[in-house]
């Protein structure tokens, strides 16, 4: 007997739904059992909390099938890609725009029943005068305009919908906010007042408002995350996001910040001149100029600590952190590639002069000192950002993975809302590499940008930097041959 295709499909869907229910019952554990078990990523599980679980009735058949497809061994490749995709939405408030006046927006992947939200701010430095903005618009238009944005975007790294790639956040509502304001997410200036709009801070506010009909008011946790300039944007906007959610009567929500490679310093750099041409301002001078050009808005508690001429220092994490009320976790590279580019040190394209090598070493020391009292995982790595890449799970400091450190930090916030959080030895979330050489952490990804097009190992990296090996060996009291 031949079974029509439509009937066969219905039978398969029914079996999938039944199997899903059976598996759900079989996998139910008591809190005590959960404490002893391991989840898919190999990290110690913790008791399920309301913010970790789905709420409501059993999802309909398509959702049940989607949950089964979390396992790559069961799912066809096109289905996995569909699960990871986030859909583009433009802001309802058309007056808040990208630099060139095109509509700003965000990418969203909703997870029905989840009360956890992660909102990720893209990075990409800034422009701070007409010359730099014109150059940026010509060469990197996607960071100033939405005209070529695709209708969907793949969720990767911490925004992935696969448990293996994002064990703590795969089932959250995921939002990716493209960076098209060039103002380190601080601006409030519309295009009508000059050639370009700078409305980064307003874009974040409008994204939150647009998410209200989609359920963000009922969230238990909202994690505002970002990389590089997006990480600095988290620091600058975290309290305003918390205040807006409170104003929208989302009083039960816990707002937290996750800063990836956005912890910049204002240390002296090895240039001969600060002002070689219109595009070569030192980072601090670029921020000073940009803050006025963007009509930038700063966190009030931080701003009050400085005179008007020094307000730009609120862009620096170590200046701003103590004034924040909402909890923040920092992921930082002690030899941040973007920080070095801003100081005219380009890895892979040159051998380093002695003063540049010393500057790199000084950068690592200063970053370590500035993170002394911060929930952090920091590595002696040449890198830019990490959280939006699939390999973020592989990275470790002192034997603890980034995913594990984040889990420990989140657990500490659940266990106590009063007083400073002291990481227990069994679950640390303050981890800083102690090895003295750049890129010496054995779990660092291979360094990109090798002149041959290959990725460079630690030893290749040192050879490219061409340090004075005998002198450096003497500094670290080591055998030069080693």
Order of alpha helices (4+ residues) and beta strands (2+ residues): alpha-alpha-alpha-alpha-beta-beta-beta-alpha-beta-beta-alpha-beta-alpha-beta-alpha-alpha-alpha-beta-alpha-alpha-beta-beta-beta-alpha-beta-alpha-alpha
